[in-house]
Amino acid sequence: MTTSAEAQLHATLDDLLAERACERLILDFVHRLDLGDPGSAADLFTPDGVWEWAEGDRTVRGRDALRAYFGARPADRLSRRVTTNVRVTRTSATTATATSYFTTYRVDGHTGVGMVPPRPPTQVGYYEDAFRRVDGQWLLDRRGTFLTFAGPTEHLRQA
């Protein structure tokens, strides 16, 4: 028989494991965009996952569309995203939500050689995420993007 204290411990452990799995998805997402295969970021979403922007009418639905969207990133783009203030809340045994802040540094026209002199960030904002556990694996179900500061991506001049 399970005691009340044991049940509470198991619930707390389940919360912690879910929160950590969702935090890892947030970090894996930016890693794949910046240092990995950008198209593979779609694998972190449910098959019917959604990426949407609060401003304008911009929504990408479904893993195939997400793969095409992320995979269309320019080959000469250099980007680094800083993600912080990650706050995950498990809402049920199979769902969770999160808010995280991000800063994006990005230029196009990078040859892959040398450092780029510092410049202001291209974007600063936050994500609102919904996660769903599918077949024992936590995945992004919906990501909302809210930009507080944004500007165009600079294109480096070739010397």
N, C-alpha and C positions, 0 to 999 in steps of 0.2 A: 504494500500500500504506500502511496506517495503522500508525504506530509505537505502541509501548506507551505512550509519553508522551502522544501524541495521543488514544489511546483513553481514558486516565485523565482527560484534560482534558474530553473529551466526557461522560464519566460524571459528573464533578464538576459540569459545567454543567447536565446533566439533573437532578441532585439539587437544585441551587440553584433552577432554574426550577420544579420541582415544589414545593419548599418554599415559594417565594414565592407560587405560585398558591394553595396551601392556606392560607397566612397571610392572603391577600386574602379568601378565602371566610369565614374566621373574622371578619374585620373587616367585610365586607359584610353578614354576618348581623346583627350588632348595629346597624349603620347602618340597615338596612331596618326592624328592629323599632322603633328609637327615632326615626328621622328620615324614614323613607320610607313605603312601603306595607307594613305588617306581613305581609299575606298573601303578598307576593312573596318572602318569605324561603324559601318552599317551593321556589322555582325554583333554589335553591342546592343542593338535594338530588337524588340520583338518583331516577328514577321510583318505585323501591321503597324509598326511604330511610326511616330509622327515627330517631325521637327517643324516648329513654327516660330515666326517672329511677331512680336506685339505690334510693330509698326508696319503698315502696308499689308498687302495681301500675298504673303509669302509662306507657303506651306509645302512640305515634302512628305508624302505618305507612302509607307511600305518600304521594306528592306531593299528591294531592287532599285526603287527610285532614289533612296538614300545612298546606295552604293554608287549610282551614276552621278549623283550630285557631289558627293565627297571626292569621287575619283576624277572629276572634271577640274580639280585644282590645277592651276598653271604649274608646269614642270619647273619653272625658274622661280617659284615662290619660296621665300625663306620666312618662316613664322615660328614664333615661340609664344605660347600661352602660359600665363601664370594663373593658377586657380587657387582660391583660398576661401576661408569662411564657409566651409562645407558643413551643412547642417541637415542630417538625414533623420527622418522619423518613420519608423515602421507603423503602418496604419492597420495592417491585418497580417495574417500568416503568409499572404501572397502579394501584398502591396506595400509600397513605401513612397514617400515624397522627399524631395530635397530642394534646398536653395544653395547655390554656390556663386561666388563672385569670380569674374575673370578679367584679365587684362591681356590684350593681344598686341604683340609687336609683329609687324609684317611688312615685307617689301617684295616686289616683283623685280625680275631682271637680275637675280643673283646667279652668279656663274658657278657657285659651289666652292669657290676658292676665297679664303681670307675672311676676316671679320668685317662686319658692317659697322660704321660709326654709329653711336647711339642717336636715337631719335625718339620723339614722343610716341606713345602707344597709338595704334590705329583704332582700337576699340576698348572701352571699359564698360562693363555691364554685369548682368547676373543671369543665371539660368534658373528656371523653375522646372524640376524634373518629377516625373511619375515613373515608378518602377513596378514591374510585375514579375513574379516568380513563375517561370514556365519550365516544367519538367525538372524541378529542383535547381534551376539556374536563374539568378536575378538578371534582368535585362531592362534597358530603358524602354519605356512604353510611349512616353511623350516628353519632348524637351521644348520648353518655351524660352526664347531668347529676348532679353530686354536690354537694349543699349541705352546707356546713360550718356556716354560720349562716343562719337564715331566720326571718322573722316575717311577720305579716300586712301587706297593703298598706293604708296609711293612706288614709282618705277625707277630703279637705279640707272644712272647714265653710264654707258660703257665708255671706258677711257680710250 
